[in-house]
Amino acid sequence: MAVNTSQEYDNVIAVCKSLFLKKTKDYGTAWRILRAASITDQIFIKAQRIRTLEEKKVSKVGEDITSEYIGIVNYCVIAMLQLELSESDPNEMDVQVVESLFDKRVTETKDLMFAKNHDYGEAWRDMRISSLTDLILMKILRVKQIEDNLGQTVASEGVKANYQDMLNYAVFALIKLGI
């Protein structure tokens, strides 16, 4: 079976983006009110729920891990947007502007994924989905520590790179889940 990582990635992003834009039409850009730590906590909640569902094998809420991974992708985009937008930018933004910003962040993140895939040889394809969940949780803890250190790092990549990695891990999980 031939794999086309670029097409698989784009297909997953299309699902995530569709939901993101529908919610933007429903709610506007209410997420603009969120501080960085709150976005990180939202991603944490989703990743922790995935881990719980992986371990307990039962969902009492009815949503499966696929919807949680989609949420992680979208919250990572929100996090990156919040990093670049300032408080002087409007809280309410037009759907077309949001779509353009979404596309820009995802394109950058996909480019990063291909650079890393070149070096790692698509090792993610042989990983368990639960390992991708754990990597997301680890990246969240890293981001929390950087946030607690007021963004200062000594030898580490910054917050944006961690959000990009989390987004890519979530996309990999969604590809492996077959969406």
Beta strands, then each sheet from edge to edge (+ up, - down):
end
